[in-house]
Amino acid sequence: MTGRRFVVIGAGVVGAAVADELTARGATDVTVLDKGPLYATGGSSSHAPGLISRTSPSKMMQELADYTLDKFAELDLNGAPAMLPVGTLEVALNESRLRELQRRCNVAASWGWRGRMVDAQECIRRWPIIDASLLVGGFVTDGEGLAVALRAVEAQARRAIARGARFVGDTTVTGIEHRDGHVTGVKVGEEVIGADVVMCCAGVWGPAIADMVGLTLPMLALEHQYAITSPVPELAANADREATMPIVRHHDAGLYFRDHGDRIGIGSFNHRRLPVAPDELDTHGRREEGVVFSFTSEDFAEPWAQTCELMPALAGVPLERCFNGVFAFTPDGYPLIGEHPDLRGFWVGESVWVTHSAGVGRVLAETLIDGAPTIDASPAELSRFERPELEPSVFGARCDDSYRDVYEVHHPAEGHTSARDLRFGPFEPRQRDLGAVFFDAAAWERPRWYDSNAHRVDAATVPARDEWSSRHWSPIAIAEHLSVREGAGVFDMTALTRIEVAGQGADAFLGWIVAGRPERPVGTVTYSVMLDARGGIRSDVTVARVAEDRFVIGANGPRDLAWLRRHLPPDATVTVSDITEATCCVGLWGPAARQILEPIADGDLSFPYLHVQQISVQGISLTATRVS
């Protein structure tokens, strides 16, 4: 397997990590290309501030950051470290933010990472120029801190080169060669570099590379403001030092800070969204920081005022270097990792921050060399988005939201604020009549509860909830739950992904890819899991055998569809089709379900659990499945 030819497009912090991880696992034919000069190629790695923190509500993101931090801590370039473990400090200026920081502290602990809450005086001990009178407390971590991105890039690249990899700069990719549904090479000018695997790690240039093979990457390049002050007198003792103080995050203002010796770097998410068109990336001139844009001073007025309020010592200190960097954002804030659904061998590792870069490199290398990663990266899979979510207007709006929301307080049950009302089930008019309160899931609008059921609420059955846990929730949901337990309820399940697998050999194919026994007789339903190459669980599915050569799968989204299609044998007579939008799905559940359905159904409803049968309800033919 390691004899394959790998070509990595992009020699930034992700591409260098991929090359290092591949060669560490025995790959010897690895070529890394970049249109910029090595090793400061001009992309986001060239100007990234380098903040690394493990704390995240996502276990995947925590693990990606954890691996990156541990790896960078062992890297150096000519004796200079790639990681400066200065720690982090997140400040609270009000009780609401303090409670959110406590939640962050708790979630970090749940993933096995330990931070701690501190009082205002401890915050000031770590950052003496902060005005202590403004603070009510903070959240701190030790051992994390600042990555020196370009050192990490070059150190990983040189390790890969020592194992046989080849890095080529100042080289523009002009096309991707492919034949019979598989990549064969990368075109550079008139030359073609042969490849069995092509990995797109081009950062903000990724969409342009993906476009060469007809792949839409739902990501958007956005400008991000960064400014560095001139020397601050109170920090004169640090003038000859690289960085000594923790990263500071001021979430309520959308600001972060790091020291550059006796200077302070200020990053702001508190400005209007400034999207960058792909053609602007190549027409813009390079500067010391890479491809960056002119500093928009008008956007920095409020952030600068908030900075000087938090750190009065900065008032009157001139800004020495200012620029608008460029970073890529996705609709959900997660990276894009995975293989092209229709072109074998074309892989993507995009929209990855320095924080998670080595972790993503590991995931890609383990998947390609070992068959499956040791970090569960399914939330970042390339194929996770539904068709409407790949429309540029939709993902563009949500990428804008991702930028704005980086430091916002997020509730687990909150929905999107943009690009709503994209898809409804066929019962929308009736649902609106009943006062449905909709939330969005995978581009579908689904009722969370119905206001028409408010009269069913019994205060005695409603447990006390605090302000946080009461958000995006109603006691009506409890009343509806109890009604279903005691009687029955109808659920619109149209958003459930339904996949048809049909043709000669469908039973053998599913018998191989699903851990259970879906090849059982017609009329049976198998509830089981699809597994990866390590035997890990990919997804839980219900597989209904509705005919000798036809199965209907209740799946969990487009990633399951992509997995099934990817594993079809090359000469298969089996077809895999998404039938979700061509059908609807209704769940009727509760102890009274059968007696409700029997008077209006033609057919025997006494068939057993985990079985399927064709019936008719008032002249409408449907597939009835007992699964819950």
Salt bridges, closest charged atoms under 4 A:
ASP20 OD2 - LYS71 NZ 2.73
ASP20 OD2 - ARG159 NH2 2.77
ASP20 OD1 - ARG163 NH1 2.70
GLU21 OE1 - ARG25 NH1 2.67
GLU21 OE2 - LYS71 NZ 2.76
GLU63 OE2 - LYS59 NZ 2.63
ASP66 OD1 - ARG54 NE 2.43
ASP70 OD1 - ARG54 NH2 3.27
GLU90 OE1 - ARG104 NE 2.76
GLU90 OE1 - HIS251 NE2 2.92
GLU100 OE1 - ARG103 NH2 2.96
GLU122 OE2 - ARG125 NH2 2.87
GLU122 OE2 - ARG126 NE 2.96
ASP142 OD2 - ARG116 NH1 2.95
ASP142 OD1 - ARG126 NH1 3.33
GLU144 OE2 - ARG54 NH1 3.75
GLU154 OE2 - ARG158 NH2 2.83
ASP196 OD1 - ARG5 NH2 3.18
GLU242 OE2 - ARG151 NH2 2.71
ASP252 OD1 - ARG97 NH2 2.89
ASP262 OD1 - ARG263 NH1 3.04
ASP282 OD1 - LYS35 NZ 2.84
GLU289 OE1 - ARG287 NE 3.65
GLU289 OE2 - ARG321 NH2 3.22
GLU298 OE2 - ARG272 NH2 3.25
ASP299 OD1 - ARG272 NE 2.82
GLU320 OE1 - ARG263 NE 2.80
ASP332 OD2 - ARG384 NE 2.81
GLU339 OE2 - ARG344 NE 3.16
GLU339 OE1 - ARG566 NE 3.27
GLU366 OE2 - ARG25 NH2 3.60
GLU366 OE2 - ARG362 NE 3.11
ASP370 OD2 - ARG25 NE 3.98
ASP370 OD2 - ARG534 NH2 3.66
GLU381 OE2 - ARG538 NH1 2.64
GLU381 OE2 - ARG559 NH2 2.82
GLU386 OE1 - ARG423 NH2 3.38
GLU389 OE2 - ARG398 NH1 3.63
ASP401 OD1 - ARG404 NH1 3.54
ASP405 OD1 - ARG404 NE 2.91
GLU414 OE2 - HIS410 ND1 3.31
GLU428 OE2 - ARG432 NE 2.81
ASP440 OD2 - ARG398 NH2 3.47
ASP440 OD2 - HIS416 ND1 2.56
ASP440 OD1 - ARG420 NH1 3.72
GLU445 OE2 - ARG420 NE 2.69
GLU467 OE2 - ARG471 NE 2.84
GLU500 OE2 - ARG550 NE 2.53
ASP507 OD2 - ARG545 NH2 3.56
GLU519 OE2 - ARG517 NE 3.30
GLU548 OE1 - ARG545 NH2 3.45
GLU581 OE2 - ARG387 NH2 2.70
GLU581 OE2 - ARG423 NH1 2.64
